[in-house]
């Protein structure tokens, strides 16, 4: 469907695109993201207790929602830094930790790991991010180990020396962080624009396979991810995703045939082109060309990647405003809601990660497009409030009820962790349950 360039027609086309896939999205969400919990309450003689009060509250889901942590401690004042932490923790349970080698070790032999390391814009020290994660119950995810654009300036151009340096880098990072960070973007953007210039960047020979082999050596037990940019969703200029002929698909297939230990797949999703996003008209045409706002197409692409049998991460998301009005912000929120509902419905998706939380703090023109969740003064935008409602209210199950004549209380709930509080005859018992995909959670609670 062609995407028109005037706002009203664009919004109408957006809604029509979503409507065409809504039946699948709704049914898939119900089938793959929800299950049944049955709680049976009995007394000390195993007799059912009818009318016991039961309250359930979901404390975590099976899909992680996150953003990058790049502005941690970098908002200009202690008050704004505290506000940033609150905004982040209120909605997200996953934080991307920056591991760009060039910024982590600008001077050879002096890595910036420690919390007291010299400040660097959009690059908080990993120890500081891990401290933030521990304080708020957030899972960290590392980005990224091999990323040729961010090789340090002091990197050798000799392939053998380069490999030795990378081996030492992996060993040093793994020794310090493998027990505290469970998942790692090992290779980033291998087939994107940076990949084509890799001959100009020093890298180990057979560098993708080498990187994953080194990651398995130095990060045992961690989840290893191959991540690529928005082009992973389409064949640019061909108006469709090429399935077996797509470069990223071919790369994954080739690596798996070689036995490369890729555990999971990351797909970025930045709705802009760094060269062609200055006007609404050009941006709209770009979105139309790549069919990035057709939920049915996005699900088709996910179906194809899911054939590899690996969890999929929507790893970096930018939805710009293309303007400064309230209507621009409302449209940004509507696009984001459509995308999140689409991705959440697919059973292969394991996490969904918005990239930049605050407007104006991003790479290149990405920072000019108001693709954040909050304004520069950290006032929330419509998109923040939309995601907060989806993640913390709509996709979390909270119930109050009572057991029936058989002492049973049954609910339909979203997968994840649930806290249960049961009260009968003046006594209360509390338990924690985990509802996993494709299962029914059944438990017996004794009162008395």
Steps between C-alpha positions, in 0.01 A plus 500: 500500500640837399556735793370852424695806602224708660442429869130415501531255212815354654319432828209340312738277305681404820177389662389312191834314492457402863138394451605252230723317750301558820327160504834319490655737755215456748475122464878453514527714814231291668656172388869571553512759779232375738423185699289366786569512873299275734540554875340247737468606863461229767516472878735288709289191429513557123137614491414774249438848635226683314487879503871553574611845382765482227701788359751453218750755375736442210853612582675418171431381147666252266577775246761753612441868424791742508702791366863600489656638818726746322379812686538351847665776705519726195188718520666814628411502870450256790127580498461419131712188539268375776200582284651307207550194723141516624359534149709208377424264789128578501454346156802280412656181636794481255789746455755496217852555635747674262809295417637702210870417518615834360322686780567247774875499440592824320851465642653155471522323833266742681144366464208703634325220689488648849221728623754777565636493145522830311163606358435448130182611318247217454750248636447442874748252648361143508538480879274805539231344278519170689459686828190672358364163382553337841327786682191476278475129420587550133676244282811629317582419137840585347548676166739418332826299484603514132386814321750612244384863504608521865843344491740707715726743317805315625392169340770333290444466126683168493241216493696274733561775754138610466381150588726490804363836615142384456575179690638705790197733486252210513696338784514820703131582460392141554699464820338810646139476376400151387340418836300824520377556142307204355472606133745656253473652154814332370500642145309811393404612150712252309302535176406867527686801369789451742541140397571604144797708617642232727806470275595847627467392862736260676314181593597139567491267201156338448397752761135409557567132565812594698305744718237245598761233568691745722177602673420139579849456646489810716126529577395141579134472590412839353255551213683607183318722249558590135349847452436697183335821392160589353595367157447154653126556446508570125692487178551868435361607167315172442190577712501165678697278734691258282486201737766251385683769300523762772862576602436468875312174451787366290752608763311326782459185294868497404614549859273225634618259231855571619397418856538859622335522845234765430244470780267785409426750221469879529307716254528878525204716399583867442224678307716749321779522251797715603514658156129529421308602810508880476139527382182310565451430130838336448474304823153373413620382162790321668263316736276403210792359301606270780146408617604559860153609611310194379444266799418209271838544329685533832343175620597329176860608549498379861356166387798454271763583761316279749581200278854514636361396838664786687335765721465833322569841652359822358826651609494874420188704428465858382161645408547872424249781542586686176378816671441679829121515541277298731365325192852398398547345844161329482590349164836379634312326783249342262774360278687365803189333640428329168856372479518380861169314474621334180835391644359393838258266326775298328615197704866528389546852639689499832560873553401839359745786555433868436834659425524857632292612796556877473452722196810653347752251636568250224737417217506736201167611358333247720538759775321770298180306438353506853499123520519492878234407752543825696592858412839651578363628832389139572129583473324187376364483148192312382719210386642452851153491652383258232784255563459532877134399469571207267795360694397562860119486481354330194761223475513439876227297672359620833189335647286485814252219563403206713511122480198301385331209674793272412749745652627597156579842355580503127618786281631564152828690532802624309810283521754594762541532875193541722465575871197337664345600833230273650296586812252272678379472860716795598821343373706600198746310284710647219676312219679582175412313181647489149269454203701386199401477137293201385434388859232521768617606845330305779574532870352401835510748788444380857325729750483401866 
